[in-house]
Amino acid sequence: MSISSLATAQQRYSNISRGSSLTPTKTSSWLSSSGLYAFGFYQRGNGGYAVGVFLAGIPEKTVVWTARRDDPPVSANTTLLFTAAGDRLVLQTAQGQDTTYIADIAQTASYASMLDTGNFVLCNSDGDILWQSFRYPTDTLLPTQTLSTGMELFSSVSETDQYTGFFRLKMQSNGNLVQYPKDTPDTATHAYWSANTFGTGDKVTLNLDVDGNLYLLNATSFKLKNLTSGVYKTRGTVFMMRIDSDGLFRLYSHSLDNSSRWSIVWNSTNNWCAPLGLCGLNSFCILNDTAPGCTCLPGFVVDNQDNRNSGCVRNFTSGSCKSKGKKFTLEELDNTIWEDVSYSVLSQTSKEDCSQSCLVDCNCEAALFQDGVCRKQRLPFRYGRRTRDSNIALIKVERTSESSNDGILPTIEGKKEISTNIFIIISCLSSAWELWNTDRAMDLKDPILENEASYPMLIRYINVALLCVQEIAADRPTMSEVVSMLTNEHIILPSPKQPAFSYLKSLQNSVPPMSRPGACSVNNVTLSLIGPR
């Protein structure tokens, strides 16, 4: 949200005359009359600059609009010129050879002005606005600014990178305000949030007033819906609404009488995993304590650790499907879905028949099973997320053991007990793997941790633990990697494969009660030695 302030003077203007200019290293911006907003150069990237509107009257200078946001940064020898003819705002190099238009109008403007609303305008001699930055929003809506029918806000890549990001907010012609991933059609399949105002007219607008109220108006100025509730403290407070890089749009406030930071007043949703495509292909979103995290589907590994949107890739080649030396199984994930692009649909079938149909079909990489319907899927899998419905995802993975049974990896029902030390270890590992695979990993938690263990962190610990017992050494993290995985919640963890020694063919029918006197378990999965705490 912050930008580096330029170590140059900012001059305050009410009206900016034709022929005026700015440079990044001298007079870098034109201030509004109160000094709250500025229009001009701000630092972008390593040694480059962009032109935009930013809040200059607070310690945390904040970009609210960027001209030509997807253009590369300009150099320090660039000049921003309000032409003498009054018809253009242009960027020119020192030699004047390369010219980029920021505003190009058919009429002649008498002056420009940076208004205290945050709107930069070009006006004629009567004060009529001929061009304004409010008409071309990027990711932010300011008080008195409206988002009219057909207009969109696009998120930035990050808080410090104003290039166009991955999400958009659109005021549709049917009266509905809807959020989508970027570069998708305006259809319900791709929508992940809406104001539910469909059919309310073709001239609905999104409005933010100076009191921090966000609402929708129809063509007769009738208030269709309040998105925020209540009237907020407005004395000495500035508001802005922004679609953030994580895909949510939020209302922020900032007090002008102290050095406080921006505060979130309202979010479009509290589900950080709601934005479709947040985690990239072949992965799904999980909630951590402070931010959403991304996990690869079984049989996939992270494509790029530094970019969660890069998604995940197969850890085996699809060409091995028809190889007689290779065998596959399906791993089961409850309550997990992705965009349904089925190439084959089987009705009135069972989960077992669905899995078998996918196993023998080399085109089938996974299947979505729900209520007797099997939807077979090809790669890639997009918009992966957890849901609360009864959907089951069946994902084809390479079998780690040739002696394993065909079909879905079995689920161990109940808790298992084994009498000898070696079988205690194997049973615990086997049970841990099965509970992880069936989305019941929380059953591994020692009851003494009740109300003290963070669900996302505990899931992360279990994920790392399973990675540490992988059969192939190359799949196990080093100790330094383990430390990073446990201390940095933003690192995307690969999905563990079935650990070595975790599958016992006769485990369900031949497990005697555990009788070792020195150990006990209240849930027959976690093992604890009796002793003082």
C-alpha positions as CSV (number, residue, x, y, z in Angstrom):
1,M,0.0,0.0,0.0
2,S,3.0,2.3,0.5
3,I,5.2,3.9,-2.0
4,S,8.6,5.5,-1.5
5,S,8.3,9.3,-1.3
6,L,10.3,11.3,-3.8
7,A,13.0,13.4,-2.2
8,T,12.0,16.4,-4.3
9,A,9.7,19.4,-3.8
10,Q,6.0,19.1,-4.4
11,Q,4.4,22.3,-5.4
12,R,0.8,23.2,-4.4
13,Y,-1.5,24.4,-7.3
14,S,-5.2,25.2,-7.5
15,N,-5.1,25.5,-11.3
16,I,-2.3,24.2,-13.5
17,S,-1.7,26.3,-16.6
18,R,-1.1,25.0,-20.1
19,G,2.6,24.4,-20.8
20,S,3.3,23.3,-17.2
21,S,5.5,20.2,-16.7
22,L,6.8,17.8,-14.1
23,T,10.0,15.7,-13.9
24,P,10.8,12.9,-11.4
25,T,13.9,14.6,-10.0
26,K,12.8,18.2,-9.8
27,T,9.1,19.3,-9.4
28,S,7.7,15.8,-9.2
29,S,3.9,16.4,-8.6
30,W,1.1,18.9,-8.4
31,L,-0.8,18.9,-5.0
32,S,-4.4,19.5,-4.4
33,S,-5.3,22.7,-2.5
34,S,-5.3,21.0,0.9
35,G,-2.2,19.0,0.1
36,L,-4.0,15.7,0.7
37,Y,-3.7,14.4,-2.9
38,A,-1.0,14.7,-5.5
39,F,-0.7,14.0,-9.2
40,G,2.7,13.3,-10.7
41,F,5.6,10.9,-10.6
42,Y,6.1,8.1,-8.0
43,Q,8.8,5.6,-7.7
44,R,8.1,2.2,-9.4
45,G,10.5,-0.7,-9.6
46,N,14.3,-0.3,-9.3
47,G,15.0,3.3,-10.3
48,G,12.0,3.8,-12.5
49,Y,8.9,5.9,-12.2
50,A,5.1,5.9,-13.0
51,V,2.6,8.7,-13.2
52,G,-0.5,8.6,-11.0
53,V,-2.6,10.0,-8.1
54,F,-1.5,9.3,-4.6
55,L,-2.3,10.4,-1.0
56,A,0.5,12.8,-0.1
57,G,-1.0,14.2,3.1
58,I,-0.5,11.1,5.2
59,P,2.8,9.4,6.3
60,E,1.9,6.3,4.4
61,K,1.8,7.6,0.9
62,T,-0.8,5.5,-1.0
63,V,-1.3,5.1,-4.7
64,V,-4.9,5.3,-5.7
65,W,-4.6,5.7,-9.5
66,T,-2.0,4.9,-12.1
67,A,-1.9,6.2,-15.7
68,R,-1.1,3.4,-18.2
69,R,-0.5,1.0,-15.3
70,D,0.8,-1.8,-17.5
71,D,3.5,0.2,-19.2
72,P,7.0,-0.3,-18.1
73,P,8.5,2.3,-15.7
74,V,9.9,5.5,-17.2
75,S,13.3,6.9,-16.6
76,A,14.4,9.9,-14.5
77,N,14.9,12.0,-17.7
78,T,11.2,11.8,-18.6
79,T,9.0,14.9,-18.6
80,L,5.2,15.0,-18.0
81,L,3.8,17.9,-20.0
82,F,0.4,19.6,-20.1
83,T,0.7,20.8,-23.7
84,A,0.5,24.5,-24.6
85,A,-2.4,23.7,-26.8
86,G,-4.3,22.3,-23.8
87,D,-5.4,19.1,-25.5
88,R,-3.0,16.6,-24.1
89,L,-1.1,15.2,-21.1
90,V,2.0,13.5,-22.5
91,L,5.2,11.8,-21.3
92,Q,8.3,12.7,-23.3
93,T,11.9,11.6,-23.1
94,A,14.7,14.2,-22.8
95,Q,15.2,14.2,-26.6
96,G,11.4,14.4,-27.2
97,Q,11.5,11.5,-29.5
98,D,9.3,9.1,-27.6
99,T,5.9,10.4,-26.7
100,T,3.2,8.6,-24.6
101,Y,-0.3,10.0,-24.2
102,I,-1.9,10.0,-20.8
103,A,-4.9,12.1,-21.8
104,D,-5.8,13.1,-25.4
105,I,-9.0,15.2,-25.8
106,A,-10.7,16.6,-28.8
107,Q,-11.4,20.0,-27.1
108,T,-9.1,22.5,-25.7
109,A,-8.6,22.6,-21.9
110,S,-7.9,25.9,-20.3
111,Y,-6.3,24.5,-17.2
112,A,-5.7,21.3,-15.2
113,S,-6.4,20.7,-11.5
114,M,-5.7,18.2,-8.8
115,L,-8.9,18.3,-6.8
116,D,-9.2,17.5,-3.1
117,T,-11.4,14.6,-3.9
118,G,-8.5,12.8,-5.5
119,N,-9.7,13.5,-9.0
120,F,-7.3,14.9,-11.5
121,V,-9.1,16.9,-14.2
122,L,-8.7,18.9,-17.4
123,C,-11.3,21.8,-17.6
124,N,-12.5,24.3,-20.1
125,S,-12.8,28.1,-19.4
126,D,-16.2,27.5,-17.9
127,G,-14.9,25.0,-15.4
128,D,-16.6,22.0,-17.2
129,I,-14.6,18.8,-16.9
130,L,-13.3,17.6,-20.3
131,W,-11.2,14.7,-18.9
132,Q,-10.9,13.2,-15.4
133,S,-9.0,10.3,-13.8
134,F,-12.2,9.2,-12.0
135,R,-13.5,8.1,-15.4
136,Y,-10.6,5.6,-15.8
137,P,-10.3,3.9,-12.4
138,T,-7.6,1.2,-11.7
139,D,-8.1,-0.7,-8.4
140,T,-9.5,2.1,-6.1
141,L,-12.7,4.0,-5.6
142,L,-12.5,7.3,-3.7
143,P,-15.3,9.3,-2.0
144,T,-17.7,11.0,-4.6
145,Q,-16.3,8.6,-7.3
146,T,-18.8,6.2,-9.0
147,L,-18.4,2.9,-10.8
148,S,-20.9,3.2,-13.6
149,T,-22.4,0.4,-15.8
150,G,-19.8,-1.5,-17.7
151,M,-16.9,-0.1,-15.7
152,E,-14.5,-2.4,-13.8
153,L,-11.8,-2.2,-11.1
154,F,-8.8,-4.5,-11.6
155,S,-6.6,-5.6,-8.6
156,S,-2.9,-4.9,-8.6
157,V,-0.3,-7.6,-8.6
158,S,0.6,-6.7,-5.0
159,E,0.5,-3.8,-2.6
160,T,3.7,-2.3,-4.0
161,D,3.3,-3.4,-7.6
162,Q,0.5,-1.5,-9.5
163,Y,0.5,-3.6,-12.6
164,T,-2.8,-5.3,-13.4
165,G,-3.4,-8.3,-11.1
166,F,-5.6,-11.4,-11.3
167,F,-9.1,-10.2,-10.2
168,R,-11.7,-7.7,-11.3
169,L,-14.9,-6.1,-9.9
170,K,-17.5,-5.2,-12.6
171,M,-20.7,-3.1,-12.5
172,Q,-22.8,-5.1,-14.9
173,S,-25.5,-3.8,-17.2
174,N,-28.0,-6.1,-15.5
175,G,-27.6,-4.1,-12.3
176,N,-25.4,-6.7,-10.5
177,L,-22.0,-5.9,-9.0
178,V,-19.9,-9.0,-9.5
179,Q,-16.3,-10.2,-8.9
180,Y,-14.5,-12.5,-11.3
181,P,-10.9,-13.6,-12.1
182,K,-9.3,-11.5,-14.8
183,D,-9.7,-12.7,-18.4
184,T,-12.9,-14.7,-17.8
185,P,-16.4,-14.2,-19.3
186,D,-19.1,-12.6,-17.2
187,T,-20.8,-15.8,-16.4
188,A,-21.9,-17.4,-13.1
189,T,-19.3,-20.2,-13.6
190,H,-16.5,-17.7,-13.0
191,A,-18.2,-15.4,-10.4
192,Y,-17.0,-15.7,-6.8
193,W,-18.9,-12.8,-5.2
194,S,-21.9,-10.7,-6.1
195,A,-24.2,-8.0,-4.6
196,N,-27.2,-10.1,-5.7
197,T,-28.8,-7.1,-7.4
198,F,-29.4,-8.8,-10.7
199,G,-32.3,-7.4,-12.7
200,T,-32.4,-4.0,-10.9
201,G,-31.8,-1.9,-14.1
202,D,-29.2,-1.1,-16.7
203,K,-27.9,2.1,-15.1
204,V,-26.9,1.0,-11.6
205,T,-23.8,2.6,-10.1
206,L,-21.5,1.8,-7.2
207,N,-21.0,4.8,-4.9
208,L,-18.7,5.7,-2.0
209,D,-19.6,8.9,-0.1
210,V,-17.5,11.0,2.2
211,D,-18.9,9.3,5.3
212,G,-17.5,6.0,4.2
213,N,-20.8,4.5,3.0
214,L,-20.6,2.1,0.1
215,Y,-23.9,1.5,-1.8
216,L,-25.7,0.9,-5.1
217,L,-28.0,3.4,-6.7
218,N,-30.3,2.9,-9.7
219,A,-31.0,5.4,-12.5
220,T,-33.5,7.4,-10.3
221,S,-31.0,7.7,-7.5
222,F,-32.9,5.1,-5.4
223,K,-30.6,3.3,-3.0
224,L,-30.8,-0.4,-4.0
225,K,-28.4,-1.8,-1.5
226,N,-26.1,-0.7,1.3
227,L,-22.9,-2.8,1.1
228,T,-21.6,-1.2,4.4
229,S,-23.7,-0.6,7.4
230,G,-23.8,2.5,9.7
231,V,-22.2,5.9,9.5
232,Y,-18.5,6.0,10.3
233,K,-16.4,8.6,12.1
234,T,-15.7,11.2,9.3
235,R,-14.1,14.1,11.1
236,G,-10.5,14.1,9.9
237,T,-10.9,10.7,8.3
238,V,-10.3,9.7,4.6
239,F,-11.8,6.6,3.1
240,M,-11.1,4.5,0.0
241,M,-12.5,1.3,-1.4
242,R,-10.0,-1.0,-3.2
243,I,-10.0,-4.5,-4.8
244,D,-6.9,-6.0,-3.3
245,S,-4.3,-8.3,-4.8
246,D,-5.9,-11.2,-2.9
247,G,-9.2,-10.8,-4.8
248,L,-11.3,-9.3,-2.0
249,F,-12.5,-5.7,-2.1
250,R,-12.4,-3.7,1.1
251,L,-13.3,-0.4,2.5
252,Y,-10.4,1.4,4.3
253,S,-10.3,4.4,6.6
254,H,-7.3,6.5,7.7
255,S,-7.3,9.2,10.4
256,L,-5.6,12.5,9.3
257,D,-4.9,13.8,12.8
258,N,-2.4,11.1,13.7
259,S,0.2,8.8,12.2
260,S,-2.1,5.7,12.3
261,R,-2.2,3.2,9.4
262,W,-5.1,2.2,7.2
263,S,-7.8,0.3,8.9
264,I,-10.2,-2.2,7.3
265,V,-13.8,-1.0,7.8
266,W,-15.5,-3.7,5.7
267,N,-14.7,-6.7,3.5
268,S,-16.7,-8.2,0.6
269,T,-16.3,-11.6,2.3
270,N,-14.4,-13.1,5.3
271,N,-13.6,-16.2,3.3
272,W,-10.1,-15.5,2.0
273,C,-10.3,-18.6,-0.2
274,A,-13.4,-17.3,-2.1
275,P,-11.5,-15.7,-5.0
276,L,-11.4,-18.2,-7.8
277,G,-7.9,-18.9,-9.2
278,L,-6.1,-17.5,-6.1
279,C,-3.9,-20.6,-6.0
280,G,-3.2,-21.4,-9.6
281,L,-3.8,-24.6,-11.5
282,N,-3.9,-28.0,-9.9
283,S,-4.0,-26.7,-6.4
284,F,-6.5,-25.7,-3.8
285,C,-6.8,-22.9,-1.2
286,I,-6.7,-23.5,2.5
287,L,-7.1,-21.0,5.3
288,N,-4.2,-20.2,7.5
289,D,-4.2,-17.9,10.6
290,T,-3.4,-14.7,8.8
291,A,-3.7,-15.5,5.1
292,P,-4.9,-18.0,2.6
293,G,-2.4,-20.8,1.7
294,C,-2.2,-23.0,-1.3
295,T,-1.7,-26.8,-1.4
296,C,-1.1,-29.0,-4.4
297,L,-3.5,-31.7,-5.2
298,P,-2.2,-35.3,-4.6
299,G,0.2,-36.3,-7.3
300,F,1.3,-32.7,-8.0
301,V,4.2,-30.6,-6.9
302,V,4.7,-26.8,-6.8
303,D,5.7,-25.3,-10.1
304,N,7.2,-22.1,-8.7
305,Q,7.7,-21.6,-4.9
306,D,7.9,-17.9,-5.3
307,N,4.5,-17.5,-7.1
308,R,1.5,-19.2,-5.7
309,N,-0.5,-18.3,-8.8
310,S,1.8,-20.5,-10.9
311,G,0.0,-23.6,-9.5
312,C,1.2,-27.2,-9.5
313,V,2.4,-29.8,-12.0
314,R,2.2,-33.6,-12.2
315,N,5.0,-35.5,-10.4
316,F,4.8,-38.2,-13.0
317,T,4.3,-38.3,-16.8
318,S,0.9,-38.9,-18.2
319,G,2.4,-41.0,-21.0
320,S,3.0,-43.8,-18.5
321,C,-0.7,-44.4,-18.3
322,K,-0.7,-47.2,-20.8
323,S,2.6,-48.7,-19.6
324,K,2.1,-52.2,-18.1
325,G,4.9,-51.6,-15.7
326,K,3.1,-48.7,-14.1
327,K,0.0,-48.9,-11.9
328,F,-2.2,-46.1,-10.6
329,T,-4.7,-45.5,-7.9
330,L,-7.1,-42.7,-7.0
331,E,-6.6,-40.6,-3.9
332,E,-9.8,-39.3,-2.4
333,L,-10.3,-35.8,-1.1
334,D,-13.6,-35.0,0.6
335,N,-15.4,-31.6,0.1
336,T,-12.9,-30.5,-2.6
337,I,-14.0,-29.2,-6.0
338,W,-12.7,-27.2,-9.0
339,E,-14.1,-25.8,-12.2
340,D,-16.3,-28.6,-13.7
341,V,-15.2,-29.1,-17.3
342,S,-16.3,-32.7,-17.7
343,Y,-15.6,-34.6,-20.9
344,S,-17.7,-37.6,-19.7
345,V,-20.5,-37.8,-17.2
346,L,-21.7,-41.1,-15.7
347,S,-25.1,-41.1,-13.9
348,Q,-26.6,-43.4,-11.3
349,T,-23.2,-44.9,-10.5
350,S,-21.3,-45.6,-7.3
351,K,-18.0,-44.1,-6.1
352,E,-16.3,-47.4,-6.7
353,D,-17.5,-47.7,-10.3
354,C,-16.6,-44.0,-10.8
355,S,-13.0,-44.7,-9.6
356,Q,-12.7,-47.8,-11.7
357,S,-13.9,-46.0,-14.8
358,C,-11.3,-43.3,-14.3
359,L,-8.5,-45.8,-13.6
360,V,-8.9,-47.6,-16.9
361,D,-9.4,-44.3,-18.9
362,C,-6.1,-42.7,-19.9
363,N,-7.9,-39.4,-20.6
364,C,-9.2,-39.3,-17.0
365,E,-6.9,-37.5,-14.6
366,A,-9.5,-37.1,-11.9
367,A,-13.2,-37.4,-11.3
368,L,-15.7,-35.4,-9.2
369,F,-18.3,-37.7,-7.6
370,Q,-21.5,-36.4,-5.9
371,D,-25.0,-37.9,-5.4
372,G,-24.4,-40.8,-7.8
373,V,-23.0,-38.7,-10.6
374,C,-19.4,-39.2,-11.8
375,R,-17.8,-36.3,-13.8
376,K,-14.5,-37.3,-15.4
377,Q,-11.9,-34.5,-15.8
378,R,-8.8,-33.8,-17.9
379,L,-6.0,-31.5,-16.8
380,P,-5.7,-28.8,-15.8
381,F,-7.8,-28.3,-12.7
382,R,-8.8,-24.7,-12.1
383,Y,-10.4,-22.9,-9.2
384,G,-9.6,-25.6,-6.6
385,R,-11.2,-25.0,-3.2
386,R,-12.8,-26.7,-0.2
387,T,-16.6,-26.7,0.1
388,R,-19.2,-27.8,2.7
389,D,-21.1,-30.1,0.4
390,S,-20.8,-33.8,-0.2
391,N,-18.6,-33.7,-3.2
392,I,-15.7,-36.1,-3.4
393,A,-12.7,-35.6,-5.6
394,L,-10.9,-38.7,-6.9
395,I,-7.5,-37.9,-8.2
396,K,-5.3,-40.3,-10.2
397,V,-1.8,-40.7,-8.7
398,E,1.1,-43.0,-9.4
399,R,1.1,-46.0,-7.0
400,T,4.1,-46.1,-4.7
401,S,3.9,-49.9,-4.3
402,E,3.3,-52.5,-7.0
403,S,1.8,-54.8,-4.3
404,S,-1.0,-52.4,-3.4
405,N,-4.6,-53.2,-4.2
406,D,-6.4,-51.6,-7.2
407,G,-8.9,-48.8,-6.8
408,I,-9.3,-46.1,-4.2
409,L,-6.8,-46.1,-1.3
410,P,-8.8,-47.7,1.5
411,T,-10.0,-45.7,4.5
412,I,-9.2,-47.2,7.9
413,E,-12.3,-47.0,10.0
414,G,-11.8,-46.3,13.7
415,K,-8.5,-46.4,15.6
416,K,-6.0,-49.3,15.4
417,E,-3.9,-50.7,18.2
418,I,-0.8,-52.9,17.7
419,S,1.1,-54.6,20.5
420,T,4.7,-54.6,19.4
421,N,6.9,-51.5,19.2
422,I,7.5,-51.8,15.4
423,F,3.9,-52.3,14.6
424,I,2.9,-49.4,16.9
425,I,5.0,-47.1,14.7
426,I,3.7,-48.6,11.5
427,S,0.1,-48.4,12.7
428,C,0.4,-44.8,13.7
429,L,2.0,-43.8,10.4
430,S,-0.6,-45.8,8.5
431,S,-3.5,-44.2,10.5
432,A,-2.0,-40.8,10.1
433,W,-1.8,-41.2,6.3
434,E,-5.3,-42.5,6.0
435,L,-6.7,-39.7,8.3
436,W,-4.8,-37.1,6.2
437,N,-6.1,-38.6,3.0
438,T,-9.7,-38.5,4.2
439,D,-9.6,-35.0,5.5
440,R,-9.7,-36.1,9.1
441,A,-6.2,-35.0,10.1
442,M,-7.5,-33.2,13.2
443,D,-8.2,-36.7,14.7
444,L,-4.4,-36.8,15.2
445,K,-4.5,-34.0,17.7
446,D,-3.8,-34.8,21.3
447,P,-7.0,-33.9,23.3
448,I,-4.8,-32.0,25.8
449,L,-4.4,-29.4,23.1
450,E,-8.1,-28.7,23.0
451,N,-8.8,-25.0,22.2
452,E,-5.1,-24.3,22.1
453,A,-4.0,-25.6,18.8
454,S,-4.5,-23.5,15.6
455,Y,-6.2,-25.6,13.0
456,P,-4.2,-24.2,10.0
457,M,-0.9,-24.5,11.8
458,L,-1.6,-28.1,13.0
459,I,-2.5,-29.1,9.5
460,R,0.8,-27.5,8.3
461,Y,2.8,-29.5,11.0
462,I,1.1,-32.8,9.9
463,N,1.8,-32.0,6.3
464,V,5.5,-31.4,7.0
465,A,5.7,-34.5,9.2
466,L,4.4,-36.6,6.3
467,L,6.9,-35.1,4.0
468,C,9.7,-36.1,6.4
469,V,8.8,-39.8,6.1
470,Q,8.5,-40.1,2.3
471,E,9.9,-43.3,0.8
472,I,12.1,-41.6,-1.7
473,A,14.8,-39.5,-0.1
474,A,14.6,-36.8,-2.8
475,D,11.0,-36.2,-1.7
476,R,12.0,-35.5,1.9
477,P,12.8,-31.9,2.9
478,T,16.1,-31.0,4.5
479,M,16.2,-29.7,8.0
480,S,16.7,-26.2,6.8
481,E,13.7,-26.6,4.5
482,V,11.6,-28.0,7.4
483,V,12.5,-25.0,9.5
484,S,11.4,-22.7,6.7
485,M,8.2,-24.6,6.1
486,L,7.2,-24.4,9.8
487,T,8.2,-20.7,10.3
488,N,7.0,-19.2,7.0
489,E,3.3,-19.7,6.5
490,H,3.5,-18.2,3.0
491,I,5.6,-21.2,1.6
492,I,3.3,-23.4,-0.4
493,L,3.7,-27.0,0.8
494,P,3.8,-29.9,-1.6
495,S,1.2,-32.6,-1.1
496,P,2.8,-35.7,0.5
497,K,2.8,-39.0,-1.2
498,Q,2.0,-42.2,0.6
499,P,4.8,-42.7,3.2
500,A,6.9,-45.8,3.3
501,F,5.5,-48.6,5.5
502,S,2.2,-46.9,5.8
503,Y,0.1,-49.6,4.1
504,L,-0.6,-52.9,5.9
505,K,-2.8,-55.3,3.8
506,S,-4.3,-57.1,6.9
507,L,-4.4,-54.1,9.2
508,Q,-8.1,-53.9,9.5
509,N,-8.6,-57.6,10.5
510,S,-5.5,-58.6,12.5
511,V,-4.8,-55.8,15.0
512,P,-4.7,-57.0,18.6
513,P,-5.2,-54.5,21.5
514,M,-2.2,-52.5,22.4
515,S,-0.7,-53.9,25.7
516,R,2.6,-52.2,26.2
517,P,2.3,-50.9,29.8
518,G,4.6,-47.9,29.3
519,A,2.6,-46.2,26.6
520,C,-1.0,-45.1,26.2
521,S,-3.1,-43.2,23.7
522,V,-6.5,-41.6,24.4
523,N,-7.4,-41.8,20.7
524,N,-5.2,-44.8,19.6
525,V,-3.4,-42.7,17.1
526,T,-1.4,-40.2,19.1
527,L,1.0,-41.9,21.6
528,S,2.0,-40.4,24.9
529,L,4.2,-41.6,27.8
530,I,2.6,-41.2,31.2
531,G,4.4,-38.6,33.2
532,P,4.1,-35.2,34.7
533,R,3.4,-32.2,32.5
